[in-house]
Amino acid sequence: MKYIFPLLFLCTSISIFAQTEPTLPNTNSIVTCFPDASFYSTKTVNANGGDYSDLQSALNAVQPGTILVLTAGESYKGSFTLPKKAGTDWIIITSSMMNLLPKQETRISPTFPTGNSKYPTQADAMPKIITTNLSGLPCFQTEAGAHHYRLVGLEITIDTSVHNSYGLVQIGTAAASQNTVASIPYNFIIDRCYIHGHTNATVMKGGVLNCANSAVIDSYISDFHSVGFDTYAIGGTNGPGPFKIINNYLEAAGENIIFGGGTAAVPGLVPSDIEVRNNYFFKPLSWRVGHPTYAGTHWTIKNLFELKTGVRVLLDGNILENSWADLPIGQSGYAILLTVRAEGGGSPQADVSDITITNNIVRHAGAGISLSGHDDQAQSNQSQRIKISNNLFEDIDGAKYGDLNIDGPNDGIFIKVRRS
């Protein structure tokens, strides 16, 4: 059957567990702490007297073991490609005013004051990577097989002249050109970056993780929305993992995080070993039609966290806030969807198994969790070993936020429900 938890009230904890505990993700290969860069060379990029005046020229020229320092407050306009290089040291792209930004393992807050008159907020202390491409090209994209890049302390956004963008940081691609393991980018860290669209622009995707061994940490990702199309802050379909998504602010009208939702170009690929901890998932009520703060554009609303395919996933210690019904274009108000989808038969390997959801706060939604055992429209694997335990569901109200259309049957394996 399809397991649905539409009404979970304040101070109620629900545990769902399999007879066999799910396997936790193995993300030990992702090293998020800053590397020893004492032997790295440092190069500056600015229009007035730096080692390079153009960011793409710098990216093409430098070798692993280089820190590229961009001038805080300066705009670097264009769509930049991160090339494949030989070597295992990092290329670090960072701000000239990192001393005004939070230390490692602290989330950035764009409007937080720095105490510096020239760079009064954290956003002011960042260089601006701005795509001006009217065809939707991102700020950053990668060559096939690119690896060992760290983006640290950057503001990444679109120009005010751009009203339609498909994504801002695209690590890898879901296109047929990335159809082998060798072509998948790997070892990327997005650290303390401010990645955002604009209030009135259609910007569909923040961080696109079609890659391996990568992380998004301590960042602020906001203003991703569209009318009639899917949007997300972080997601991926054609990267095997592992992934760490830790201590970020995540804001999107569609899914704040999603894995799956498209056909993987690499045969048999399932995103795996995904660690999602200590994030704040949020949808502003100014996006909700009829709310007193409604801003006037009816963005398409879906959910806060969704897996259409994903194996060995941990969702732990997060806050997930605001999810409401937006039918018929959007969805029906669930906060979390664990609904395996084979994408019309294009991804029969799709699987949602070994899922652990613990220690989260879920609030202000039409329903808590929707869980399906297999795709009712195409062949897929059967969901197994799902544990949902020690979560607080607060103000979950189908009448207030939801318009639930409950369907089934859809069998999962070894799923037991208990109230604790």
C-alpha positions in Angstrom: 0.0 0.0 0.0 1.0 3.6 0.0 1.8 4.9 3.4 0.5 8.5 4.1 0.7 10.5 7.3 -1.5 13.6 6.7 -2.2 14.7 10.2 0.7 14.6 12.7 0.3 17.0 15.6 2.4 19.0 18.0 4.6 16.9 20.3 3.8 13.7 18.3 6.7 11.5 17.2 6.2 8.9 14.6 8.6 5.9 14.1 8.5 3.8 11.0 11.1 1.1 10.8 11.9 -2.0 8.9 12.7 -5.4 10.4 16.2 -4.7 9.1 17.7 -1.3 9.9 18.5 0.8 6.8 22.1 1.1 5.8 23.4 4.6 6.5 25.1 6.6 3.7 28.9 6.3 3.4 30.2 9.8 2.8 33.6 9.5 4.4 35.4 10.1 1.1 34.0 13.7 1.1 36.4 16.0 3.0 34.6 19.3 3.6 37.2 20.9 5.8 39.6 23.3 4.1 42.7 21.6 2.7 46.2 22.5 3.7 46.9 25.2 1.2 50.2 26.4 2.7 52.0 25.3 -0.5 49.4 26.6 -2.9 50.1 29.5 -5.2 47.8 32.5 -5.0 46.5 34.4 -8.1 44.2 37.4 -8.2 41.5 38.1 -10.7 40.2 41.6 -11.1 39.9 44.1 -13.9 42.5 46.5 -12.4 45.9 45.1 -12.1 45.3 41.5 -11.0 47.2 38.4 -12.2 44.3 37.9 -14.5 41.7 40.4 -15.6 39.2 37.7 -16.9 37.9 34.9 -14.8 37.6 32.3 -17.6 41.2 33.0 -18.7 42.3 32.4 -15.1 40.3 29.1 -14.9 41.9 28.0 -18.1 45.4 28.8 -17.1 45.8 27.8 -13.5 46.7 24.3 -12.3 45.5 22.4 -9.2 47.2 23.8 -6.1 46.0 27.3 -6.8 43.9 29.8 -4.9 42.1 32.2 -7.2 41.2 35.3 -5.2 38.3 37.4 -6.6 37.8 41.0 -5.4 35.0 41.4 -2.9 32.1 43.5 -4.3 33.4 43.2 -7.9 31.1 41.7 -10.6 32.3 38.9 -12.8 29.8 38.6 -15.5 29.4 35.6 -17.8 29.0 31.9 -17.9 32.2 30.2 -16.7 33.4 26.7 -17.4 35.4 24.8 -14.9 37.9 22.8 -17.0 39.3 19.3 -16.4 42.8 19.4 -15.1 45.4 16.7 -14.1 46.3 16.4 -10.5 44.6 15.9 -7.1 45.2 19.3 -5.4 42.3 21.8 -5.4 41.6 24.9 -7.3 40.0 27.2 -4.8 37.9 30.2 -6.0 37.3 32.5 -3.1 36.8 36.1 -1.9 39.4 38.7 -1.1 37.5 39.4 2.2 37.1 36.0 3.7 38.1 37.5 7.0 34.6 39.2 7.0 32.8 36.0 6.4 32.0 33.3 8.9 34.6 30.7 9.8 34.3 27.1 8.6 31.2 25.2 9.7 29.1 28.4 10.1 26.3 29.2 7.7 26.6 32.5 5.8 23.7 35.0 6.2 23.7 37.6 3.3 22.3 40.5 5.3 24.3 39.9 8.5 26.4 42.9 9.4 30.2 42.6 9.2 31.1 45.7 11.1 33.1 47.0 8.1 31.9 50.3 6.5 33.1 49.3 3.0 31.5 45.8 3.1 28.7 46.3 5.6 27.0 42.9 5.1 28.3 39.4 4.4 26.9 39.6 0.8 28.9 42.8 0.3 32.1 41.0 1.2 31.6 38.5 -1.6 32.6 38.8 -5.3 29.6 38.6 -7.6 29.4 35.8 -10.2 26.6 37.0 -12.5 25.3 35.2 -15.5 24.0 37.7 -18.2 23.1 34.9 -20.6 19.6 35.4 -21.9 19.5 31.7 -23.1 19.7 30.4 -19.6 23.4 29.4 -19.3 24.6 29.0 -15.7 27.2 31.0 -13.8 29.3 27.9 -13.5 29.3 24.7 -15.5 31.8 21.9 -15.8 33.8 20.1 -18.5 33.3 16.3 -18.6 35.4 14.7 -15.9 36.3 18.0 -14.2 37.3 17.6 -10.5 38.8 19.2 -7.4 37.2 22.6 -7.3 36.1 24.5 -4.2 33.8 27.6 -4.5 34.2 29.5 -1.2 32.5 32.8 -0.2 31.0 33.7 -3.6 27.7 35.3 -4.5 26.3 33.5 -7.5 23.2 35.0 -9.2 21.7 36.3 -12.4 21.8 39.8 -14.0 18.6 41.9 -13.5 18.2 41.7 -17.3 17.8 37.9 -17.2 14.2 36.8 -16.6 14.6 33.1 -17.3 17.5 30.9 -16.1 17.7 27.1 -16.0 20.2 26.9 -13.2 23.2 28.7 -11.6 25.7 26.1 -10.6 25.6 23.0 -12.8 28.1 20.4 -11.8 27.8 17.8 -14.5 24.8 17.3 -16.8 21.9 15.1 -17.2 22.4 15.2 -21.0 23.4 12.2 -23.1 26.9 13.5 -23.3 27.4 12.4 -19.7 26.7 8.7 -20.2 29.8 7.0 -18.7 31.3 7.0 -15.2 34.5 8.5 -16.6 32.6 11.6 -17.8 31.1 12.4 -14.4 32.7 15.4 -12.6 33.8 14.7 -9.0 35.2 16.3 -5.9 33.4 19.6 -5.8 32.7 21.7 -2.6 30.4 24.6 -2.5 31.2 26.3 0.8 29.7 29.5 2.4 28.2 30.7 -0.9 25.1 32.9 -1.5 23.3 31.4 -4.5 20.1 33.1 -5.5 17.7 34.2 -8.1 15.6 37.4 -8.0 12.2 38.1 -6.7 10.4 38.3 -10.0 12.6 36.1 -12.2 12.1 32.5 -13.3 15.2 30.8 -12.0 14.8 27.0 -11.9 17.8 25.4 -10.2 20.4 26.4 -7.6 23.0 23.7 -7.2 22.7 20.8 -9.8 24.6 17.8 -8.5 25.1 15.5 -11.5 28.5 14.6 -10.1 30.2 12.4 -7.5 31.9 12.9 -4.2 30.6 16.5 -3.7 29.2 18.7 -1.0 27.2 21.9 -0.4 27.8 23.3 3.0 27.1 26.4 5.1 25.5 28.2 2.1 22.4 30.3 1.5 20.4 29.2 -1.5 17.2 31.2 -2.2 14.6 32.6 -4.7 14.2 29.6 -7.0 10.8 29.6 -8.6 8.8 29.3 -11.8 5.3 29.2 -13.1 4.3 25.8 -14.4 7.8 24.3 -14.3 9.8 22.4 -11.7 12.3 24.2 -9.6 14.7 23.3 -6.8 17.5 24.7 -4.6 19.5 21.5 -4.8 19.0 18.3 -6.9 20.4 15.8 -9.2 19.5 12.9 -11.5 22.8 11.8 -13.2 25.3 11.7 -10.4 26.1 8.6 -8.3 27.1 10.4 -5.1 28.2 10.4 -2.4 26.8 13.8 -1.4 26.9 15.9 1.7 24.3 18.7 2.1 25.0 20.2 5.5 23.9 23.4 7.3 22.4 25.3 4.4 19.4 27.6 4.1 17.4 26.2 1.2 14.5 28.0 -0.5 12.6 26.9 -3.6 9.0 26.9 -4.8 9.2 23.4 -6.3 11.3 21.0 -4.2 13.8 22.4 -1.9 15.8 19.2 -2.4 15.1 16.5 -4.9 16.9 13.5 -6.3 15.5 11.9 -9.4 12.8 13.5 -11.6 14.5 12.7 -14.8 16.2 9.8 -16.7 19.8 9.1 -15.8 22.0 9.1 -18.9 24.5 6.8 -17.2 23.0 3.3 -17.5 21.8 1.9 -14.2 22.8 5.0 -12.1 21.0 5.7 -8.8 22.1 8.6 -6.6 23.4 7.0 -3.5 25.0 7.8 -0.1 23.4 11.2 0.5 23.8 12.9 3.8 21.4 15.8 4.5 21.9 17.3 7.9 21.1 20.5 9.8 19.6 22.5 7.0 16.7 24.9 7.0 14.1 24.1 4.3 11.7 27.1 3.8 9.0 28.4 1.5 8.1 32.1 2.1 4.4 32.6 2.7 4.6 35.5 0.3 4.5 32.8 -2.4 1.1 31.5 -1.2 -1.9 32.8 -3.1 -4.4 34.3 -0.6 -1.9 34.8 2.2 -1.8 38.4 3.6 1.8 38.7 2.5 1.2 37.3 -1.0 3.6 39.1 -3.4 1.4 38.7 -6.5 3.1 36.0 -8.6 1.7 32.5 -8.5 4.8 30.3 -8.4 4.2 26.6 -8.7 4.5 24.9 -5.3 5.5 21.3 -4.7 7.2 20.0 -1.5 10.2 20.4 0.8 12.1 17.1 0.3 11.6 14.5 -2.4 13.2 11.3 -3.4 12.1 9.7 -6.7 15.3 7.7 -6.7 18.0 7.5 -4.0 19.6 4.8 -1.9 21.3 5.1 1.5 19.9 8.6 2.3 20.0 10.3 5.7 17.8 13.2 6.5 18.7 14.2 10.0 18.4 17.3 12.2 16.7 19.6 9.7 13.9 22.1 9.9 11.3 21.8 7.1 8.8 24.6 7.1 5.8 25.6 4.9 4.3 23.3 2.3 0.8 23.9 1.0 -1.5 22.6 -1.8 -1.1 24.2 -5.2 -3.3 22.0 -7.4 -3.7 21.3 -10.3 -0.3 22.4 -11.5 1.7 21.9 -8.2 1.2 19.3 -5.5 -1.1 18.6 -2.6 0.8 19.9 0.5 3.1 17.1 1.6 6.3 18.1 3.3 8.3 14.9 2.4 7.8 12.6 -0.6 9.5 9.2 -0.8 7.9 8.1 -4.1 10.0 5.9 -6.4 9.6 6.9 -10.0 11.1 5.2 -13.1 10.3 8.2 -15.3 8.0 6.4 -17.7 10.3 3.4 -17.9 13.4 5.4 -18.7 15.0 4.6 -15.4 13.8 1.1 -14.4 16.7 1.0 -11.8 14.9 3.7 -9.8 15.0 2.8 -6.1 14.1 4.5 -2.8 15.6 2.2 -0.2 17.8 2.4 3.0 16.2 5.7 4.0 16.7 7.2 7.5 14.7 10.2 8.6 15.5 11.2 12.1 15.5 14.2 14.5 13.8 16.6 12.1 11.2 19.3 12.8 8.4 19.5 10.2 5.9 22.3 10.5 3.2 24.2 8.7 2.2 21.7 6.0 -0.8 20.0 4.6 0.6 16.5 5.4 3.8 15.0 6.7 5.1 12.2 4.5 3.9 10.3 1.4 5.6 6.9 0.9 5.2 4.6 -2.0 6.6 1.1 -2.4 7.0 1.1 -6.1 6.1 3.1 -9.2 2.5 2.5 -10.1 3.1 3.7 -13.7 6.3 1.8 -14.7 8.7 -0.9 -13.6 10.9 0.1 -10.7 12.6 -1.4 -7.7 10.5 -1.9 -4.5 11.2 0.5 -1.6 12.8 -1.3 1.3 14.3 -0.5 4.8 12.8 2.9 5.6 13.2 4.3 9.1 11.3 7.4 10.3 11.9 8.1 13.9 12.1 10.8 16.6 10.7 13.6 14.3 8.5 16.5 15.5 5.5 17.3 13.3 3.9 20.6 14.2 0.9 22.4 12.7 0.3 19.7 10.1 -3.3 20.5 8.9 -4.9 19.2 5.7 -7.7 21.6 5.9 -5.5 24.6 6.5 -2.6 23.8 4.1 -3.6 20.8 2.0 -5.9 19.3 -0.6 -4.9 15.7 -0.3 -5.5 13.2 -3.1 -4.6 9.8 -1.6 -3.9 7.0 -4.0 -2.7 3.4 -3.9 -2.1 0.4 -3.7 1.7 0.4 -3.6 3.5 -2.2 -1.5 6.7 -1.5 0.4 8.7 -4.2 2.1 9.2 -4.5 5.9 7.6 -1.2 6.9 6.1 -1.0 10.4 4.4 2.0 11.9 4.4 2.8 15.6 3.7 5.9 17.7 6.3 6.7 20.3 
